[in-house]
């Protein structure tokens, strides 16, 4: 599939990226699919791999209730919970932006992505150059901040105490990003940081 390059002078380049990263914003981002999804309201999803069952069910229920509503979901969809969120969103024909922790140039596209890409409801987006064709911990961390920069709001079903996800949430709240989470004892850490309760 055709890869497109979007530089900072391109009107499709999200202004939120420059605002978030300042002088360290990537000069070019590469993508496959429909860039119009960048103009919609975007909700990011981050979740720890270890997540209480009741919060998993709340997450899936929340996503299913979004079916038919406008907006786009964005994530790396890397953790097991995030991967299942992606499956639900694609099944429900929602608009989705996937940000892999590597370049999209030369990346093997999954068969199940072809149809939603062709229909304009799936967009693959990366801040990494062609030479960065392998996932690494450092690139994963930058990717998560890239996703957060683009998003208007961020859904965090759960961030385990002392986890990388919790650390990310602390940093995002300090930067003024809006984080949403489900109320309850398992998310007391996020709520204490300043996350907003969904229900």
N, C-alpha and C positions, 0 to 999 in steps of 0.2 A: 504494500500500500504506500501511497505517496506521503513523504515526510515534508512538512512545511517548517520554515524557519521564521521566527517572529523576533525582530530586534526592538530595542527600546524606542526607536522612532516610529514604529508601526502602531497604528491606532488600536490594533488587537492586543498589544502588550498591556497587561493589567497594571494600572497605576498603583494598585496596592502593593505590588512587588517592590517598586522603587521606594515607596513610603516606608515599608517595613525594613528593607535591607540598606537603605540609603546608598552610599557609595559602593557597597559590596553586592549590589543587585546584579544578577547575570545579564550580560549585554545581549545575549540571544537565548531564546528558549525554542525548543523543537517540539513538534506535535504531529499527530496523525488524527484526522477527523474534522469535526465541525467546531471552528473557533467561536461561533456564535454562543456556545454554551458559557463562555467566559463573561458574557454580558448579563447573565441571569443571576438572581440571588443564589449564593453558594453556601451550602452547609458542609463543613468538614466533619469527618468521623475519625476519631482516634480511640482505641480501646486496648487495655492490657490483655495479654494472652490469658492470664488467670482472672476469670470474671465470675462472680456468683451467679448461679443459675437464674435467680429471680430477675437479675438485671439483664441477662441475656434475653429472657422472654420479653421484658419491657422494651428492649431495643428493637427486637424483631416486630413487635406489635406497633411500636411507634413508626417504623419504616413502612409497614403495610398501610397504615392510616394516611401516609403521604401520597398514595397511589392516586393519580389523576390531578394532583396539585402541581402548580408551576414551581420551578426552581431546579437546582442542580446539586448533586452530591459530589464531593471531592475527597479523595483520600489516596494513600498508597495502597490501601486494602491489603495489608501485609499480614497482620495477626489473624489467627483463626476466626475470631469474631468478625473482624473487618471483612474477611473473605466471604463469610456467610452473608454479611450485609450486602456485599456486591452481588451475590447470587440472587438475593431477594429483589434488589433494585433493578437488575437487568430483566428478571422474570416479569416484574411489574411495569416494564417499559419506561422506567424513570430515566431522566437525564443524568449522566455520570461522567466525571472526569477522573481518570486514573493517572496517578503520578508515580511511575516506577523510580526506584533509587538507582537509576542508570540511564544511559541515553536510549531514546526510542529508535535511533538510527541503527538499522541492522538487527533490531529486536524481533524475535519470532512472535508473531501475533497468534493468540489462541483462536481456534476455529469459532468458538462461541462469541468472539468479539466482532467478527466480520459483519454480520447483519446489523447490529446496533450502530456500528460505525457508518455503514452505508446509509442507514436511516437517519443519521445526524444526531443520535442521542447518546453516543459514546465518543469521548475525546481522550486521547492519550497525550500527556503533556510532561515534558522533562526540562529541567534547567541544565542538564549535563551535556557535554560535548560528545561527539562520536567516539572518541578514544576511551571514554568512561563506559565501557560495555559490560562491566561486572558490578554487582551489588556489593557494597561495603558498609561497615558500621558508620563510617564518617559520612558517606553519601546518604545513608538512610536518615541520619540526624538532620542533614541539610534539607533533604526532601521534605521531612516533616515540617520544618519551618517554612519551606516554600509553599506547601499546602496551606498552612495556617495564614500565611501572608495573603494568599488569594481569597481565602474564605471570608464571608461576611460574618458568620457565626460558626462555632465549633461545638459539636456534640461529643461528649466524652462519657460513654455509658459507665465506665469504671477505670480508675487509675490506681493500681495496687500501691500501697504505701512503700515508699523508697524505690519505686520503679522508675524506669526511663520515661514512662508516660507521665508519671506524677511530676518529675523534674521538668518535662516539657510544658505541662500545664502551668506550673509556677512561672516559668519564663514568659509564657504567652499572656497570662494575666498581668504580669508586670509591664508588658508592652501595650496593655489596654485592649487586648482581644476579648471578645465575649465568649465565655465557655458555658455551655448548658450541660446539666447532668440530672440524673434521677434522684429524687429525695430518698433518704434512708441511711441507716447506720453504716453501710458499706462505702458510702460516698462522703462521709463526714469530713475527710481530709480535703476533698475538692471544694465542698461548701465553705469550709473554714478559709480556704485560699481566696474565695470570692466568686466561685462558680454559681450560676443561677439555677435554681431548681426548676425542672420541667413539671414533674408531678411525682 
